[in-house]
Amino acid sequence: MPQKLREVGGCLVITIPRPIANLYKFKAGDMFELEPIGINELKLKKQV
């Protein structure tokens, strides 16, 4: 699912489509870590 990088209030934002958020039980306010894992690749990990 391609997502567009947007600017909101001086920050860059990528939205997570609702079906993916539901699948992984992501909620507003959840904290995440981003880790570069290769050229043009990131790992997204929910903090517990």
Secondary structure, DSSP 8 states (H G I E B T S, - for coil): -----EEETTEEE----HHHHHHTT--TT--EEEEEEETTEEEEEE--
